[in-house]
Amino acid sequence: MPTHTASKSKISLTPFIFSTLSQIRYGLLFQVFALGNKTYEHYNAMGKYVDRRLEELGGVRVYELGLGDDDGK
């Protein structure tokens, strides 16, 4: 779903993400790419959170966090 309509969605992935993060095992290889819009107050906040939390849980980052901007300018 495009970022400009995401707030209108009746479906939230937040419970799924928090549930999944609580089950991560030490040593998981991961890389996160977040797509957002730099004009939003919380630009790519969920991707930044997931990246930080995976590392805190013992995951092994295989590539740095990627932040995509869908501003179109």
C-alpha positions as CSV (number, residue, x, y, z in Angstrom):
1,M,0.0,0.0,0.0
2,P,1.4,3.4,-0.9
3,T,2.6,5.5,2.0
4,H,0.1,8.3,1.4
5,T,-2.8,5.9,2.1
6,A,-1.2,3.7,4.7
7,S,-2.7,5.6,7.6
8,K,-6.2,4.9,6.1
9,S,-5.6,1.1,6.2
10,K,-7.8,-0.9,8.6
11,I,-5.0,-3.6,8.8
12,S,-2.0,-3.0,11.0
13,L,1.2,-5.0,10.7
14,T,2.5,-3.6,14.1
15,P,1.2,-6.5,16.2
16,F,2.7,-9.0,13.7
17,I,6.0,-7.2,13.7
18,F,6.3,-7.0,17.5
19,S,5.2,-10.7,17.8
20,T,7.8,-11.8,15.3
21,L,10.6,-9.7,16.9
22,S,9.9,-11.4,20.2
23,Q,10.6,-14.8,18.6
24,I,13.9,-13.9,16.9
25,R,16.8,-16.2,17.7
26,Y,20.4,-15.2,18.3
27,G,22.5,-15.1,15.1
28,L,19.8,-14.3,12.6
29,L,21.3,-12.7,9.5
30,F,19.3,-9.6,8.5
31,Q,19.1,-6.5,6.4
32,V,16.4,-3.9,6.5
33,F,15.2,-1.6,3.8
34,A,12.6,1.0,4.8
35,L,10.5,3.0,2.4
36,G,8.9,6.2,3.6
37,N,8.4,9.9,2.8
38,K,10.8,12.5,4.2
39,T,7.9,15.0,4.6
40,Y,6.3,12.7,7.3
41,E,7.1,13.4,10.9
42,H,8.2,9.9,11.6
43,Y,10.2,9.2,8.4
44,N,11.0,5.5,8.2
45,A,10.5,5.1,12.0
46,M,9.3,1.5,11.8
47,G,12.3,0.4,9.6
48,K,14.7,2.1,11.9
49,Y,13.1,0.5,14.9
50,V,13.1,-3.0,13.4
51,D,16.8,-2.6,12.4
52,R,17.8,-1.5,15.9
53,R,15.7,-4.2,17.6
54,L,17.0,-7.1,15.5
55,E,20.6,-6.1,16.5
56,E,19.6,-5.8,20.1
57,L,18.2,-9.3,20.0
58,G,21.5,-10.8,18.7
59,G,20.9,-10.6,14.9
60,V,23.8,-10.2,12.6
61,R,23.4,-7.3,10.2
62,V,24.7,-8.3,6.7
63,Y,24.2,-4.8,5.2
64,E,23.6,-1.4,6.6
65,L,20.0,0.0,7.0
66,G,18.6,1.3,3.7
67,L,16.2,4.3,3.8
68,G,14.1,4.9,0.7
69,D,12.3,8.2,0.2
70,D,9.1,8.2,-1.8
71,D,8.7,12.0,-1.8
72,G,9.0,12.1,-5.6
73,K,11.0,15.3,-5.7
